Amino acid sequence: MRASDADRERVVEVLRDAVAEGRLDMEEFDERLGAAYTSRTQGELQLLVRDLPVHGTAPPVLPVAGSGAGAQAATWAGRVGVPATSRGAFAFWGGFKRWGTWSVARDFTAFAMWGGGEIDLREARFEDREVVIRCFTIMGGIVVKVPPELTVQVSGIGVMGDFDDKATGEGTPGSPRVRVTGFALMGGVGVERKLRKADKKRLKNLKELD
């Protein structure tokens, strides 16, 4: 369905609320804002706000065909119950990375000391519907990247460091529940909601058409 100017303005308001609440950083806000004004369909607009709460009385963006609750649950069903390919990660004076179509164990533990690591769940499969990722870092850093539609709960502790919980929130129907917990000492653990590369490329193409 084609989008109207009013539809675009409603999405822009949701984006402004999100950046004011700290759900989006300025770089991602600018990226989505530009894409909102160049979007031509309801489906394109939905992509920009599907991981954000809608405040006030503005009606939500209409779903694109094939992206309803049943379709979303079916998509997740194909990604849950896959045997784990990794149960942990370790970095000491170095780094680690888990990304792509790997399968995360129901209990995954990551440790980084004087180093860093990246755990990317945007294309990941899951051994179980309930997954716990434990992150421990000492004078190091770990970044966990999650897709907009994943259910996430963050409950770690930072001492002279930071354990970011801004990604906490519900996902789409059928989503696995991922709990990120752990401890950061003079270091940091960041949990970030990030668009998939394919979605970012699509937004970039829309922006270039403006």
N, C-alpha and C positions, 0 to 999 in steps of 0.2 A: 504494500500500500504506500502511495506517495505521501511524503511528509509535508505538513503545512508550516508556515512561519510560526504559528502558535505552538506547534509541536516542538520546533527547535528551541523556542524561548523557554518552554517548560524544562527541557533537558539542560539548558544553560543554567537555569536556576538551581537544579539539582547539583550540577558541577560546582557552582559557587558555594552552596551549602557545604559540599564535601571538602573543598579546600579550606573553608573557614573552620571546619571541625578537625582538620588535620588528617582526613582520610586520603587526600591527594596532595602530592607536593606540587610546587609551582610548575615544574617542567611537564609533569603529566597533565596538569590542569590546562596549560597552554595547548598541549597537543590535542586533548579531547575537545577543547573549546573551538579550535580551528576546524576540527572534523565535524562538530555539531552544525556549524553554519554552512558547511558544504554538503551535508547529508541530504540525499534526495528521497530516501525511503524510511519507513518506520523501523525496518530491520536494522539499518545502519545506525539509527539513533539508539535503539535498544542495546546495541553492542557497547555504547559509550557509558551506560548507566546501570548495566545489569548487576554490577557488584556494589551498588550504592543504594542507601535507603532513600525513599521518596517522602519528603515532608509536605505538610500542608494539604490542600484540597485538590491540587492539580492532578488530573487523571493520569495514570501511568501510560507509558508508551505501549502501543498495541504490539503483541508478539508477532514475530514473523512466522510464516507457515513452516511447520516441521520443528518448531522450537518450543512447543508447549511442555507441560509437566511430564506427560507420558514420554515424549521424545527425549527429554533431558534425562529422565530416570533410566531409559533404555541405554543411552549413551554411557552413563556411569556404570551400568551393570556389566558392560563389556570391559571395564577397566578395574573391576574389583574381583578378588579371588584369584589373582595371578601370583604364582610362586615367586617369592622374593629373590631378587638378584643381588641385593646388598642389605646387610644388617648393621652396618656401621661405617664410620670414616674417622681417620686420624691424621693430624698434621702437627709436626714439631719442626720448627724452623723451615716450614714449607707450606704446602697447601693441598687441598683436595677438592674434587668437584664431582657431583652426581647430577646428571642432566639427561635430557632426551627421554626415550621410552623405557627407562629402567623401571623395576618394580620395587617399591619400598616395603620393607618388612613391617609387621604389626608393631614391633618394638625396634626402633632404630636409634643408635647412640652415636653422636659425633663429638670429637674432642679436638681442640686446637690450642696449642701453646706456642707463643711467639710465631704464629702463623695464621693462616686463614682458610676458610672453606666456603663452598657454595652448594646448597641443596636445592635443586630446581624441581618442583613438582608439577610444572605446567603441562608436561606431556607424560607424566609418570603413571604407572599402574600401581595397584595397591594389593597387598597380600590379604588384607581384611578391611571390613567397613569401618572399623575403629583402629586408628593408627596413632602411636605415640612416638614423637621425635624428641629425644633428649639431647640438648646442646650444652656442652661445657667448654668454656674458654678461659684461658689465663693469659692476659696480655696479648690477646689475639682477637680474631673476629670471625663470626659465622653469619652468612646471609641465607635465609630460607625464602625462596620465591614460590608463591602460590598463585594459581589462576583465579580470576574474579569469582567463578562459580563454585569454589570449594569451601566447605564448612571448616572453619579454623577457630581454635581456642588457644590463646597464648597465656602462659602463667609462670614464666621464669622469673628469676631474681638477679638483679645486678648490684654488685658491691664495688664502688669506685669505678663503675662502668654502667652499661645500659642494656636492658632487655626489652626491646620494643614490642608493644602489644597492639599497635594500630591496625593490624590485619585481622584481629578477632571479628568474627561475624558469621552469619549463616550463609550457606550456599544454595544452589538450586536443588529441586526435588531429586532424591536418590543419591545425593552427594555423600562421599565418605566423610567421616569426621576425623580431622587431624588435630591432635593436641601437641603443641610445641611447649616444652618445659625445659628447665635446666638452670644453669648458674653461670654468670659472667663476672669474673674478677679482673678489674683493671683492663677490661676489654668490652666487647659488645656482641650481642646477637640481635640481628634485625630480621623481622618477618615482613615481607613486602608482597602486596598484591600487584602482579604485573600481567599485562596482556601477553598472549602468545605472540611469537614472532610473526605468524601469518596474520594475526589480527592487527599488529602494529604496522605491518606492511600495507594492509588494506587501508588503514587510517592515513598513512603517509601518501598513498596514491590519491585518496580523496582530497587531501590537502593540496596536492600538486595540481589537481584539476580546478581549484578555485581561481 
